[in-house]
Every structure is written in C-alpha cells, then in structure tokens.
Amino acid sequence: MVSTYNIKVALMDSDFYALQAIYSYLAWDRRTRIVSMAMIPQNLEKKLGEAAPGEQPDVTLFEVDWACDGDELRAALERLKGKAGVILCTSSRANYPLIVAAYEAGAKGYLVKRDTQLGIAGAIVIAIEQDKFVITPAVVQRFGDQTTGVVANAYVIPGIRTYPELTDRIAQALRLCVVEGMSAELAADEMGVSVHTIRSYVREGYRILEAHDDTEYPTDMSPQERAFMRFTALQIVQKGE
C-alpha cells in the first residue's frame, strides 16, 4: 500500500496550462511531491524508464485525451506497467470506451479534470485508499444510467467541499492570495478593491474555513497552508456511502 504522505507523482498532460496548474496544486500540498512531468506519452515513458529507483512515482496522472480509441490507450498503459505506480487516467471529458480501456488495462481510475481541479491531491489520496476503480461525478452524470459495468461498480470521488458562508468575493481573494500566492497588492489590483479590503476578505475567509473544519493539521503548518488544505478539501463522505 502506498503511503498517503509524501506521495511521489508523475504528470502527463498534453495541455500546457493544465499541466502547470496541476503541478502548482500538488506542489502546494505536502502530501504529494512531483518527480516527473511530460506533455506526451512517449516522453513520460522515457523519463520513467530513466528514473532512479528512489524517484519512481507512486502515482501517475496520465491524461488520455490524445488517445484515438481504447486500443491505443490500452497499449500505452501496458508500456507504463512496472514504472508508473498507481495510474489515474485524467481527461477533459467522460469517454466511455476510454474509461473501459483504462479499467481493463489496470488503471486505478478515470478523473474528469473539471471535477477535481484544486482537489487533485485529495483525489489521489482517495484513489490510493480505495479498493475499487474510482471515477468523478461527471462520469456518473454522463453514464450513470448504466446498471452494470465499470461505472456502476466504481467509487465516485466527491467534489470540492463547500462552505456556506464563503461568498464569491471572499473565495476569489482566497484563491488569489492562498492558492495563487499573490500579494495583497496584486490581488487588490486584480479584484479592483483596496489592499485593506483584500486583507479583510482573507481574514474572514480563514475564519470561515476554520469554523467549518475540525481536521487536525501538523503543528508546523502555517495559517496559509492550513487555509489551502481546507479550501481545496473534498466533501466529507459519511461511512457507508
């Protein structure tokens, strides 16, 4: 079983901006550490083949939008076996033939990227802990009427946690200052408000996040890091669901 702390992650995504966004989210989260990045499958295979034993990934996020069909994806996943750790296929859409191919080729899940976004580290942890093939809500929305097969028997990763008191403006300030790492001055310019207002938004955001989350975090986490963990957390699933 892979530890859910300091998880070594390899990324392959043909969308440069998606690759950079996922990298930044995982780099912020101390549960994950990036060991390899690529924009095409062949480059990922090469990098994983050359990686030192201690730098082989525990998990590989493998974007599949480039695949023409299930056979092409199966072949690519077969070539990654033994080098990529747990493989989670990612995509911009729910494509049933690719979902089936991913499952049959031994991947651990199929994640539609818009469902995970900031919560990608949490999705990785859930996938590691689950003994089922995992999917995201968009797959259920598209193929949930199927009563048998991969989708019917999969575990659905929950969406990003919601905080009722968190207004759109406070959430925007948190995203800019906590997730994107902007200074209060830059965030104020982006949102068209004063620096004082940005700081008030962030303080109120911290209060709301803390009030709705009693998770125990390491004592060496800064307030900003705790806010990031809370802001990007996935919904809590009750036992038995």
QUIBEL-V518987 format. One record per pair of residues at least 12 apart in sequence whose ideal C-beta (glycine too) atoms are under 7 Angstrom apart, sorted by the first residue. I is the first residue (numbers start at 1). J is the second residue. If there is no record, write none. Layout:
i=I j=J
i=I j=J
//
This chain:
i=2 j=58
i=2 j=59
i=2 j=86
i=2 j=128
i=4 j=31
i=4 j=125
i=4 j=128
i=4 j=129
i=5 j=31
i=6 j=33
i=7 j=31
i=7 j=32
i=7 j=33
i=7 j=58
i=7 j=59
i=7 j=124
i=8 j=33
i=8 j=35
i=8 j=55
i=8 j=57
i=8 j=58
i=9 j=26
i=9 j=32
i=9 j=33
i=9 j=34
i=9 j=35
i=9 j=57
i=9 j=59
i=9 j=61
i=9 j=124
i=10 j=35
i=10 j=36
i=10 j=44
i=10 j=48
i=10 j=57
i=10 j=60
i=10 j=84
i=11 j=23
i=11 j=34
i=11 j=37
i=11 j=61
i=12 j=38
i=12 j=41
i=12 j=44
i=12 j=61
i=12 j=62
i=12 j=63
i=13 j=39
i=13 j=63
i=14 j=39
i=14 j=40
i=14 j=63
i=14 j=65
i=14 j=66
i=16 j=39
i=18 j=113
i=19 j=37
i=19 j=39
i=22 j=61
i=22 j=120
i=23 j=37
i=25 j=118
i=25 j=120
i=25 j=121
i=26 j=120
i=26 j=121
i=28 j=228
i=29 j=121
i=31 j=121
i=31 j=125
i=32 j=121
i=32 j=124
i=35 j=55
i=35 j=57
i=36 j=48
i=36 j=51
i=36 j=57
i=41 j=76
i=45 j=79
i=45 j=80
i=48 j=83
i=48 j=84
i=49 j=83
i=56 j=83
i=56 j=85
i=57 j=84
i=57 j=85
i=58 j=85
i=58 j=86
i=59 j=85
i=59 j=86
i=59 j=88
i=59 j=124
i=59 j=128
i=60 j=80
i=60 j=84
i=60 j=85
i=60 j=87
i=61 j=88
i=61 j=90
i=62 j=87
i=62 j=88
i=62 j=89
i=62 j=90
i=63 j=90
i=63 j=91
i=64 j=89
i=64 j=91
i=64 j=98
i=64 j=102
i=65 j=91
i=65 j=92
i=67 j=98
i=69 j=97
i=70 j=97
i=70 j=98
i=70 j=100
i=70 j=101
i=73 j=98
i=73 j=101
i=73 j=102
i=73 j=105
i=74 j=101
i=74 j=104
i=74 j=105
i=77 j=102
i=77 j=105
i=77 j=106
i=77 j=107
i=78 j=105
i=81 j=106
i=86 j=108
i=86 j=127
i=86 j=128
i=87 j=107
i=87 j=108
i=88 j=107
i=88 j=108
i=88 j=109
i=88 j=111
i=88 j=124
i=88 j=127
i=89 j=102
i=89 j=107
i=89 j=109
i=89 j=110
i=90 j=111
i=90 j=113
i=91 j=110
i=91 j=112
i=91 j=113
i=92 j=113
i=93 j=112
i=94 j=112
i=94 j=138
i=94 j=139
i=94 j=142
i=94 j=143
i=96 j=143
i=99 j=139
i=99 j=150
i=100 j=150
i=103 j=133
i=103 j=150
i=108 j=127
i=108 j=133
i=108 j=134
i=109 j=127
i=109 j=133
i=109 j=134
i=109 j=135
i=110 j=135
i=110 j=139
i=111 j=123
i=111 j=136
i=112 j=136
i=112 j=138
i=112 j=139
i=114 j=138
i=115 j=136
i=115 j=137
i=115 j=138
i=115 j=159
i=116 j=136
i=117 j=160
i=118 j=160
i=118 j=179
i=118 j=232
i=119 j=160
i=119 j=232
i=119 j=233
i=119 j=234
i=122 j=232
i=122 j=233
i=122 j=234
i=123 j=157
i=123 j=234
i=126 j=157
i=130 j=155
i=132 j=153
i=132 j=154
i=132 j=155
i=133 j=150
i=133 j=154
i=134 j=154
i=134 j=155
i=134 j=157
i=135 j=151
i=135 j=154
i=135 j=156
i=136 j=157
i=137 j=156
i=137 j=159
i=139 j=151
i=140 j=156
i=157 j=234
i=158 j=234
i=158 j=235
i=158 j=237
i=159 j=234
i=159 j=235
i=160 j=234
i=161 j=233
i=161 j=234
i=161 j=235
i=163 j=208
i=163 j=209
i=163 j=212
i=165 j=208
i=166 j=205
i=166 j=208
i=169 j=201
i=170 j=201
i=170 j=204
i=170 j=205
i=172 j=191
i=173 j=187
i=173 j=191
i=173 j=198
i=173 j=201
i=173 j=202
i=173 j=205
i=174 j=202
i=174 j=205
i=174 j=227
i=174 j=231
i=176 j=190
i=177 j=198
i=177 j=202
i=178 j=224
i=178 j=227
i=178 j=228
i=178 j=231
i=179 j=228
i=179 j=231
i=184 j=198
i=184 j=199
i=205 j=227
i=206 j=223
i=206 j=227
i=209 j=227
i=209 j=230
i=209 j=231
i=213 j=230
i=213 j=233
i=217 j=229
//
